[in-house]
Amino acid sequence: MNNSSIQMCDLRGQYLKIKPEIDAAIQQVIDSTAFIKGKEVGDFQDELARYLGVKHVIGCANGTDALQVALMALGLKPGDEVITPDFTFIATVEVVVLLGLTPILVDVDPFTFTIDTKKLEEAITPKTKAIIPVHLFGQCANMGEIMRIAQIHNLYVVEDAAQALGASYYHSDGHVSKAGTIGHIGATSFFPSKNLGCYGDGGALFTNDDSLAAEIRSITNHGMRVRYHHDRIGVNSRLDTVQAAILRVKLKYLDSYNEARMAAAQLYDTRLKVCANLVIPSRATWSNHIFHQYTLRVNEANREELSKFLAGKGIPSMVYYPIPLHSQKAFEAYRLQNSNSTFPVSNSLSTSVLSIPMHTELDVDTINFITESILSFFK
Ligand SMILES: *Cc1c(COP(=O)(O)O)cnc(C)c1O
Protein backbone atom coordinates (compact mmCIF):
# COMPACT_ATOMS: atom_id res chain seq x y z
CA MET A 1 0.00 0.00 0.00
CA ASN A 2 1.26 3.43 -0.91
CA ASN A 3 0.16 5.86 1.82
CA SER A 4 0.80 8.94 -0.27
CA SER A 5 -1.97 7.79 -2.61
CA ILE A 6 -4.82 7.88 -0.07
CA GLN A 7 -7.52 10.19 -1.38
CA MET A 8 -10.91 11.42 -0.15
CA CYS A 9 -12.35 9.99 -3.37
CA ASP A 10 -10.41 7.75 -5.80
CA LEU A 11 -11.91 8.38 -9.23
CA ARG A 12 -8.87 7.13 -11.11
CA GLY A 13 -8.84 3.70 -9.44
CA GLN A 14 -12.54 3.36 -10.18
CA TYR A 15 -12.06 4.35 -13.84
CA LEU A 16 -9.19 1.93 -14.44
CA LYS A 17 -11.43 -1.03 -13.54
CA ILE A 18 -13.95 -0.16 -16.26
CA LYS A 19 -11.69 1.71 -18.67
CA PRO A 20 -12.42 -0.33 -21.84
CA GLU A 21 -16.18 0.07 -21.40
CA ILE A 22 -15.97 3.79 -20.63
CA ASP A 23 -13.53 4.54 -23.44
CA ALA A 24 -15.71 2.69 -25.96
CA ALA A 25 -18.83 4.54 -24.79
CA ILE A 26 -17.13 7.93 -25.17
CA GLN A 27 -15.68 7.02 -28.56
CA GLN A 28 -19.09 5.94 -29.80
CA VAL A 29 -20.56 9.37 -29.00
CA ILE A 30 -17.68 11.13 -30.73
CA ASP A 31 -18.16 8.92 -33.80
CA SER A 32 -21.87 9.71 -33.87
CA THR A 33 -21.25 13.49 -33.33
CA ALA A 34 -24.67 13.61 -31.63
CA PHE A 35 -23.23 15.62 -28.76
CA ILE A 36 -26.50 17.25 -27.72
CA LYS A 37 -29.65 15.18 -27.14
CA GLY A 38 -28.05 12.07 -28.58
CA LYS A 39 -29.63 8.64 -28.18
CA GLU A 40 -27.60 7.90 -25.04
CA VAL A 41 -29.42 10.63 -23.13
CA GLY A 42 -32.83 9.05 -23.64
CA ASP A 43 -31.45 5.57 -22.99
CA PHE A 44 -29.83 6.66 -19.74
CA GLN A 45 -33.00 8.45 -18.59
CA ASP A 46 -35.03 5.27 -19.24
CA GLU A 47 -32.50 3.06 -17.48
CA LEU A 48 -32.25 5.32 -14.44
CA ALA A 49 -36.07 5.57 -14.27
CA ARG A 50 -36.26 1.78 -14.23
CA TYR A 51 -33.55 1.55 -11.56
CA LEU A 52 -35.28 4.11 -9.34
CA GLY A 53 -38.82 2.89 -9.98
CA VAL A 54 -39.97 6.36 -11.02
CA LYS A 55 -42.01 7.35 -14.08
CA HIS A 56 -39.89 10.20 -15.42
CA VAL A 57 -36.18 11.01 -15.31
CA ILE A 58 -35.12 14.22 -17.05
CA GLY A 59 -31.42 14.97 -17.43
CA CYS A 60 -30.01 18.46 -16.94
CA ALA A 61 -26.63 20.17 -16.72
CA ASN A 62 -25.89 19.80 -12.99
CA GLY A 63 -27.51 19.26 -9.60
CA THR A 64 -27.90 22.95 -8.84
CA ASP A 65 -29.86 23.41 -12.08
CA ALA A 66 -31.98 20.39 -11.15
CA LEU A 67 -33.05 22.13 -7.94
CA GLN A 68 -33.67 25.43 -9.72
CA VAL A 69 -35.70 23.81 -12.50
CA ALA A 70 -37.74 21.90 -9.91
CA LEU A 71 -38.74 25.12 -8.15
CA MET A 72 -39.50 26.79 -11.50
CA ALA A 73 -41.73 23.86 -12.50
CA LEU A 74 -43.77 24.23 -9.31
CA GLY A 75 -44.70 27.76 -10.35
CA LEU A 76 -43.65 29.36 -7.05
CA LYS A 77 -43.86 33.15 -6.84
CA PRO A 78 -41.57 35.76 -5.25
CA GLY A 79 -42.25 35.91 -1.54
CA ASP A 80 -43.26 32.27 -1.30
CA GLU A 81 -41.38 30.58 1.50
CA VAL A 82 -39.28 27.49 0.91
CA ILE A 83 -37.97 25.50 3.86
CA THR A 84 -34.51 23.92 3.69
CA PRO A 85 -32.09 22.52 6.27
CA ASP A 86 -29.44 24.89 7.63
CA PHE A 87 -26.69 22.27 7.40
CA THR A 88 -26.10 21.42 3.72
CA PHE A 89 -24.25 22.46 0.58
CA ILE A 90 -25.14 26.01 -0.47
CA ALA A 91 -26.80 25.02 -3.78
CA THR A 92 -29.98 23.97 -2.01
CA VAL A 93 -30.64 27.49 -0.77
CA GLU A 94 -28.88 29.43 -3.51
CA VAL A 95 -31.54 28.53 -6.07
CA VAL A 96 -34.33 29.57 -3.68
CA VAL A 97 -32.81 33.05 -3.39
CA LEU A 98 -32.02 33.29 -7.12
CA LEU A 99 -35.70 32.75 -7.94
CA GLY A 100 -36.79 35.50 -5.55
CA LEU A 101 -38.28 32.99 -3.14
CA THR A 102 -37.76 33.33 0.59
CA PRO A 103 -35.54 30.69 2.22
CA ILE A 104 -36.53 29.54 5.67
CA LEU A 105 -33.72 27.62 7.28
CA VAL A 106 -34.43 24.87 9.78
CA ASP A 107 -32.01 23.12 12.13
CA VAL A 108 -31.06 19.49 11.63
CA ASP A 109 -31.31 16.35 13.70
CA PRO A 110 -28.10 15.66 15.67
CA PHE A 111 -28.00 11.97 14.73
CA THR A 112 -28.73 11.89 10.99
CA PHE A 113 -27.77 15.52 10.19
CA THR A 114 -30.98 15.72 8.12
CA ILE A 115 -33.78 18.26 8.65
CA ASP A 116 -35.36 18.18 12.12
CA THR A 117 -39.01 17.40 11.36
CA LYS A 118 -40.30 18.84 14.62
CA LYS A 119 -38.62 22.19 13.98
CA LEU A 120 -39.74 21.95 10.35
CA GLU A 121 -43.38 21.85 11.39
CA GLU A 122 -42.86 24.88 13.66
CA ALA A 123 -41.34 26.87 10.76
CA ILE A 124 -44.44 26.59 8.54
CA THR A 125 -46.38 29.82 7.92
CA PRO A 126 -49.28 30.66 5.57
CA LYS A 127 -46.60 31.70 3.01
CA THR A 128 -44.81 28.34 3.04
CA LYS A 129 -45.09 26.60 -0.33
CA ALA A 130 -42.35 23.99 -0.46
CA ILE A 131 -39.86 21.94 1.53
CA ILE A 132 -36.47 20.81 0.21
CA PRO A 133 -35.23 17.98 2.43
CA VAL A 134 -31.60 17.02 1.78
CA HIS A 135 -30.54 13.38 2.03
CA LEU A 136 -27.20 14.36 3.51
CA PHE A 137 -24.03 12.25 3.25
CA GLY A 138 -25.96 9.30 1.75
CA GLN A 139 -28.84 8.83 4.16
CA CYS A 140 -32.48 9.82 3.59
CA ALA A 141 -34.23 12.50 5.61
CA ASN A 142 -37.35 11.33 7.49
CA MET A 143 -39.57 11.36 4.39
CA GLY A 144 -42.58 9.70 6.04
CA GLU A 145 -42.84 12.53 8.52
CA ILE A 146 -42.00 15.18 5.90
CA MET A 147 -44.69 13.94 3.49
CA ARG A 148 -47.22 13.78 6.34
CA ILE A 149 -46.50 17.41 7.28
CA ALA A 150 -46.51 18.48 3.62
CA GLN A 151 -49.91 16.89 3.05
CA ILE A 152 -51.48 18.62 6.05
CA HIS A 153 -50.18 22.04 4.96
CA ASN A 154 -50.54 21.47 1.21
CA LEU A 155 -46.83 21.91 0.46
CA TYR A 156 -44.63 20.67 -2.36
CA VAL A 157 -41.65 18.50 -1.51
CA VAL A 158 -38.48 18.60 -3.64
CA GLU A 159 -35.94 16.02 -2.51
CA ASP A 160 -32.28 16.95 -2.83
CA ALA A 161 -30.87 13.49 -3.54
CA ALA A 162 -27.48 14.73 -4.81
CA GLN A 163 -25.65 12.77 -2.09
CA ALA A 164 -27.92 9.73 -1.91
CA LEU A 165 -28.53 8.28 -5.36
CA GLY A 166 -29.44 4.64 -4.85
CA ALA A 167 -30.25 4.94 -1.12
CA SER A 168 -33.38 3.09 0.03
CA TYR A 169 -36.15 4.60 2.12
CA TYR A 170 -38.21 2.19 4.25
CA HIS A 171 -41.83 3.33 4.59
CA SER A 172 -43.70 2.47 7.77
CA ASP A 173 -46.04 0.17 5.82
CA GLY A 174 -43.04 -1.89 4.70
CA HIS A 175 -42.63 -0.78 1.11
CA VAL A 176 -39.32 0.62 -0.08
CA SER A 177 -38.59 3.63 -2.32
CA LYS A 178 -35.37 4.94 -3.77
CA ALA A 179 -34.20 8.34 -2.53
CA GLY A 180 -35.58 11.13 -4.71
CA THR A 181 -38.77 9.34 -5.77
CA ILE A 182 -41.00 10.07 -2.77
CA GLY A 183 -41.59 13.83 -3.00
CA HIS A 184 -43.25 15.66 -5.91
CA ILE A 185 -39.85 16.09 -7.58
CA GLY A 186 -36.42 14.65 -6.85
CA ALA A 187 -33.18 16.33 -7.89
CA THR A 188 -29.72 14.80 -8.16
CA SER A 189 -26.19 15.60 -9.28
CA PHE A 190 -23.71 13.52 -11.26
CA PHE A 191 -20.72 15.63 -10.14
CA PRO A 192 -17.71 13.27 -10.44
CA SER A 193 -17.38 12.54 -6.71
CA LYS A 194 -21.09 11.82 -6.13
CA ASN A 195 -22.18 8.18 -5.66
CA LEU A 196 -23.10 8.08 -9.36
CA GLY A 197 -20.66 10.52 -10.93
CA CYS A 198 -19.97 11.39 -14.55
CA TYR A 199 -16.77 12.89 -15.98
CA GLY A 200 -17.79 16.52 -15.74
CA ASP A 201 -21.05 18.17 -14.71
CA GLY A 202 -24.45 16.51 -14.93
CA GLY A 203 -27.75 16.29 -13.08
CA ALA A 204 -31.29 14.97 -13.29
CA LEU A 205 -34.83 15.44 -12.03
CA PHE A 206 -37.27 12.67 -11.13
CA THR A 207 -41.04 12.76 -10.89
CA ASN A 208 -44.07 10.48 -11.12
CA ASP A 209 -46.27 13.40 -12.20
CA ASP A 210 -46.82 13.63 -15.99
CA SER A 211 -47.62 17.33 -16.07
CA LEU A 212 -44.64 18.26 -13.88
CA ALA A 213 -42.45 16.12 -16.14
CA ALA A 214 -43.70 18.00 -19.23
CA GLU A 215 -43.07 21.31 -17.48
CA ILE A 216 -39.53 20.23 -16.46
CA ARG A 217 -38.70 19.07 -20.02
CA SER A 218 -39.88 22.40 -21.37
CA ILE A 219 -37.99 24.50 -18.78
CA THR A 220 -34.68 22.70 -19.34
CA ASN A 221 -35.03 23.46 -23.05
CA HIS A 222 -35.74 27.23 -23.17
CA GLY A 223 -39.42 26.88 -22.27
CA MET A 224 -40.06 25.17 -25.57
CA ARG A 225 -42.34 22.24 -26.43
CA VAL A 226 -42.57 22.84 -30.16
CA ARG A 227 -39.31 24.02 -31.72
CA TYR A 228 -38.92 27.84 -31.55
CA HIS A 229 -42.32 28.20 -29.87
CA HIS A 230 -41.45 29.40 -26.36
CA ASP A 231 -44.34 29.01 -23.91
CA ARG A 232 -42.49 30.25 -20.87
CA ILE A 233 -39.09 31.43 -19.71
CA GLY A 234 -36.81 28.47 -19.34
CA VAL A 235 -33.11 27.78 -19.15
CA ASN A 236 -30.53 25.90 -21.19
CA SER A 237 -29.74 22.92 -19.02
CA ARG A 238 -29.08 19.59 -20.69
CA LEU A 239 -27.20 16.42 -19.88
CA ASP A 240 -24.45 16.05 -22.53
CA THR A 241 -24.53 12.88 -24.61
CA VAL A 242 -20.95 12.02 -23.62
CA GLN A 243 -21.88 12.23 -19.92
CA ALA A 244 -25.02 10.15 -20.49
CA ALA A 245 -22.92 7.47 -22.23
CA ILE A 246 -20.53 7.35 -19.26
CA LEU A 247 -23.44 7.26 -16.81
CA ARG A 248 -25.05 4.34 -18.67
CA VAL A 249 -21.90 2.31 -18.01
CA LYS A 250 -21.57 3.43 -14.39
CA LEU A 251 -25.26 2.93 -13.52
CA LYS A 252 -24.73 -0.83 -13.95
CA TYR A 253 -22.19 -0.65 -11.12
CA LEU A 254 -24.07 1.77 -8.84
CA ASP A 255 -25.31 -0.92 -6.44
CA SER A 256 -21.86 -2.50 -6.17
CA TYR A 257 -20.31 0.96 -5.68
CA ASN A 258 -22.73 1.73 -2.88
CA GLU A 259 -22.11 -1.70 -1.35
CA ALA A 260 -18.36 -1.02 -1.39
CA ARG A 261 -18.97 2.26 0.45
CA MET A 262 -21.21 0.53 3.01
CA ALA A 263 -18.61 -2.21 3.58
CA ALA A 264 -15.89 0.40 4.12
CA ALA A 265 -18.17 2.25 6.56
CA GLN A 266 -18.84 -0.98 8.44
CA LEU A 267 -15.11 -1.52 8.91
CA TYR A 268 -14.59 2.10 9.98
CA ASP A 269 -17.40 1.65 12.51
CA THR A 270 -15.95 -1.54 13.94
CA ARG A 271 -12.50 -0.04 14.38
CA LEU A 272 -13.54 3.41 15.59
CA LYS A 273 -16.51 2.78 17.86
CA VAL A 274 -14.16 1.84 20.70
CA CYS A 275 -12.79 5.40 20.83
CA ALA A 276 -14.52 7.57 23.44
CA ASN A 277 -13.32 10.75 21.69
CA LEU A 278 -15.27 10.03 18.52
CA VAL A 279 -18.89 9.71 17.53
CA ILE A 280 -19.32 7.39 14.55
CA PRO A 281 -22.15 8.07 12.04
CA SER A 282 -25.68 7.18 13.21
CA ARG A 283 -28.03 5.09 11.08
CA ALA A 284 -31.63 6.16 10.69
CA THR A 285 -34.30 3.50 11.19
CA TRP A 286 -36.09 4.68 8.01
CA SER A 287 -33.20 4.58 5.53
CA ASN A 288 -30.06 2.72 4.65
CA HIS A 289 -26.87 4.78 4.48
CA ILE A 290 -24.84 4.67 1.27
CA PHE A 291 -22.05 6.86 2.66
CA HIS A 292 -21.43 9.62 0.20
CA GLN A 293 -19.33 10.80 3.13
CA TYR A 294 -18.20 9.01 6.28
CA THR A 295 -18.43 11.77 8.85
CA LEU A 296 -17.16 11.56 12.41
CA ARG A 297 -17.88 13.97 15.21
CA VAL A 298 -14.90 14.95 17.32
CA ASN A 299 -14.37 17.43 20.09
CA GLU A 300 -14.11 20.94 18.68
CA ALA A 301 -10.76 21.39 20.45
CA ASN A 302 -9.32 18.29 18.70
CA ARG A 303 -10.61 18.63 15.15
CA GLU A 304 -7.98 20.86 13.59
CA GLU A 305 -5.13 18.99 15.30
CA LEU A 306 -6.48 15.58 14.30
CA SER A 307 -6.84 16.71 10.70
CA LYS A 308 -3.23 18.00 10.67
CA PHE A 309 -1.99 14.82 12.37
CA LEU A 310 -3.67 12.69 9.69
CA ALA A 311 -2.38 14.92 6.88
CA GLY A 312 1.13 14.31 8.25
CA LYS A 313 0.55 10.59 7.64
CA GLY A 314 -0.77 11.17 4.13
CA ILE A 315 -4.42 10.80 5.13
CA PRO A 316 -6.73 13.53 3.86
CA SER A 317 -9.83 14.66 5.77
CA MET A 318 -12.41 17.34 5.06
CA VAL A 319 -14.93 19.44 6.94
CA TYR A 320 -18.38 19.27 5.32
CA TYR A 321 -19.56 21.92 6.23
CA PRO A 322 -17.55 24.46 8.24
CA ILE A 323 -20.17 27.25 8.15
CA PRO A 324 -23.92 26.68 8.55
CA LEU A 325 -25.96 28.38 5.84
CA HIS A 326 -27.47 30.95 8.21
CA SER A 327 -23.95 32.26 8.90
CA GLN A 328 -22.83 32.48 5.26
CA LYS A 329 -21.95 35.97 4.10
CA ALA A 330 -24.08 35.53 0.97
CA PHE A 331 -27.18 35.25 3.14
CA GLU A 332 -26.46 38.19 5.44
CA ALA A 333 -29.58 39.96 4.26
CA TYR A 334 -31.67 36.97 5.24
CA ARG A 335 -30.17 36.48 8.65
CA LEU A 336 -32.78 38.78 10.16
CA GLN A 337 -35.37 36.05 9.85
CA ASN A 338 -33.31 33.60 11.78
CA SER A 339 -31.70 34.18 15.10
CA ASN A 340 -28.46 32.30 15.65
CA SER A 341 -29.93 30.55 18.67
CA THR A 342 -32.37 28.73 16.39
CA PHE A 343 -29.62 26.44 15.11
CA PRO A 344 -27.87 24.76 18.06
CA VAL A 345 -27.32 21.52 16.17
CA SER A 346 -25.97 22.88 12.88
CA ASN A 347 -23.77 25.31 14.81
CA SER A 348 -22.37 22.45 16.83
CA LEU A 349 -21.92 20.17 13.80
CA SER A 350 -20.02 22.83 11.86
CA THR A 351 -17.38 22.90 14.60
CA SER A 352 -17.19 19.15 15.22
CA VAL A 353 -17.65 17.14 11.99
CA LEU A 354 -14.74 15.58 10.15
CA SER A 355 -15.11 13.43 7.05
CA ILE A 356 -12.45 10.82 6.31
CA PRO A 357 -11.68 9.08 2.99
CA MET A 358 -14.74 7.36 1.53
CA HIS A 359 -14.93 5.91 -1.96
CA THR A 360 -15.42 2.69 -3.86
CA GLU A 361 -11.75 1.64 -3.97
CA LEU A 362 -10.84 1.57 -0.25
CA ASP A 363 -9.17 -1.69 0.77
CA VAL A 364 -8.87 -3.25 4.22
CA ASP A 365 -5.18 -2.31 4.60
CA THR A 366 -5.92 1.34 3.87
CA ILE A 367 -8.87 1.38 6.26
CA ASN A 368 -6.73 -0.24 8.97
CA PHE A 369 -3.99 2.33 8.43
CA ILE A 370 -6.50 5.20 8.60
CA THR A 371 -8.27 3.92 11.72
CA GLU A 372 -5.02 3.01 13.53
CA SER A 373 -3.75 6.51 12.80
CA ILE A 374 -6.92 8.07 14.20
CA LEU A 375 -6.82 5.89 17.31
CA SER A 376 -3.13 6.65 17.88
CA PHE A 377 -3.91 10.39 17.87
CA PHE A 378 -6.15 9.95 20.93
CA LYS A 379 -3.73 7.70 22.85
C1 LIG B 1 -23.47 18.38 -5.05
C2 LIG B 1 -24.69 18.90 -4.43
C3 LIG B 1 -25.58 19.78 -5.10
C4 LIG B 1 -25.23 20.43 -6.40
O1 LIG B 1 -24.86 19.63 -7.44
P1 LIG B 1 -23.95 20.22 -8.61
O2 LIG B 1 -24.03 19.17 -9.65
O3 LIG B 1 -22.57 20.41 -8.07
O4 LIG B 1 -24.54 21.50 -9.05
C5 LIG B 1 -26.75 20.12 -4.47
N1 LIG B 1 -27.07 19.68 -3.26
C6 LIG B 1 -26.25 18.86 -2.57
C7 LIG B 1 -26.66 18.39 -1.21
C8 LIG B 1 -25.03 18.47 -3.12
O5 LIG B 1 -24.22 17.67 -2.42
PDBQT file of the ligand as one rigid body, heavy atoms in Angstrom, charges set to zero:
ROOT
HETATM    1  C1  LIG A 401     -23.467  18.385  -5.051  1.00  0.00    +0.000 C 
HETATM    2  C2  LIG A 401     -24.695  18.900  -4.432  1.00  0.00    +0.000 A 
HETATM    3  C3  LIG A 401     -25.575  19.779  -5.099  1.00  0.00    +0.000 A 
HETATM    4  C4  LIG A 401     -25.232  20.433  -6.398  1.00  0.00    +0.000 C 
HETATM    5  O1  LIG A 401     -24.862  19.632  -7.439  1.00  0.00    +0.000 OA
HETATM    6  P1  LIG A 401     -23.947  20.224  -8.615  1.00  0.00    +0.000 P 
HETATM    7  O2  LIG A 401     -24.026  19.171  -9.655  1.00  0.00    +0.000 OA
HETATM    8  O3  LIG A 401     -22.572  20.405  -8.066  1.00  0.00    +0.000 OA
HETATM    9  O4  LIG A 401     -24.544  21.502  -9.052  1.00  0.00    +0.000 OA
HETATM   10  C5  LIG A 401     -26.753  20.124  -4.474  1.00  0.00    +0.000 A 
HETATM   11  N1  LIG A 401     -27.069  19.676  -3.256  1.00  0.00    +0.000 NA
HETATM   12  C6  LIG A 401     -26.251  18.863  -2.566  1.00  0.00    +0.000 A 
HETATM   13  C7  LIG A 401     -26.664  18.393  -1.207  1.00  0.00    +0.000 C 
HETATM   14  C8  LIG A 401     -25.034  18.466  -3.115  1.00  0.00    +0.000 A 
HETATM   15  O5  LIG A 401     -24.217  17.668  -2.415  1.00  0.00    +0.000 OA
ENDROOT
TORSDOF 0
